[in-house]
Amino acid sequence: MRREHLNITVLQVAALCLAGCSTSPAQDMFGSFFPAWMLCTAAGIASAVILRQVLSALGINQYLIAPPLTYLCIAVAGTLLVWLLWFGH
């Protein structure tokens, strides 16, 4: 009887862990499916490049202590923001 409860518990845990694997986050664009993370990453990188141009035009870029790290963090934040706004049901 105890072994039967263990088997049921293992099956329930496996079903719970695999419940999020039902669909892939892909978007149909121009007749082809692209992974959603790739589109969000491209948008995050584009936001970092645009913000770099704005900061350079304003003269703030020269005051940044670690520009590569700053722009990397901006790109990651932009990527996560796009993901949250696009897929955050």
N, C-alpha and C positions, 0 to 999 in steps of 0.2 A: 504494500500500500504506500509506503514512504517513497519507494522508487518511482511509482506512478506520479506522485505529486511533484517530484523533482523533474521528471520529463515534461510535465505540463508547464512548470515554471520556466524551464529552459525554452520551450516553444513560445511562451508568452513574451519573454525577454527578446528573443530573436525577432518575433513579429513586430514588437515595439521599435527595435533598432532599425529594421528594414522598412518601416512605414514611410519614411521620407524619401525612399528610392523609387517611388512610383513613376515619376516623370522627370525628364531631364530639362534643365533650364535653358532651352534653346529657342531662338527667335527666328521666324521665317522672314528673311530679308532678300528681296530680289530673286525669289524662287529657291533659295538655298538656306539651310539651317546653320546658324552660327552659334557657337557657345555663348551664353549670356555673359560669362565672366570676361570674355575677350572684348565684347562691346563695352562693358563697364570700365575695363582697364584702359581702353582707347579713349574713352570720355574723360577719365581721370587724368591721363597724361596730357590730353589736350587742355584741360583746365589748368594744369600746372604750367604749361607753356604760355598760355594766355596771361595768367597771373604774373609770370616772370616778365613778360613784355610790359605789362602795366606798371609793375614795381620798378622796372628799369627806366621807363618814361618819367616816373615821378621822382626818381633819384633815391629811392629807398633801398634798392638792390645793394648798394655799396655798404650799407650799414648792417647787413646780415652777417652773423658770426660764422655760420656753416651753411652756405647757400645750397650745396648738393643735398645735405640732409633736410634742409627746410623744404626744398622743392620735391624731394622724395615723399616727405610727409604730406605735402599738399596733394600730390598725385594719389597717394593712398586714401586720404580723406575724401578726395573727389570721387574715387572709384567706389568707396563704400557708400557715399551719399547717393550716387547714381543707382547703385544696387538697391539701397533702401527705398528710394523713391519709385523705382521701376518695379521691384518685386516684393516690396514690403506690404503685403496685403493687410 
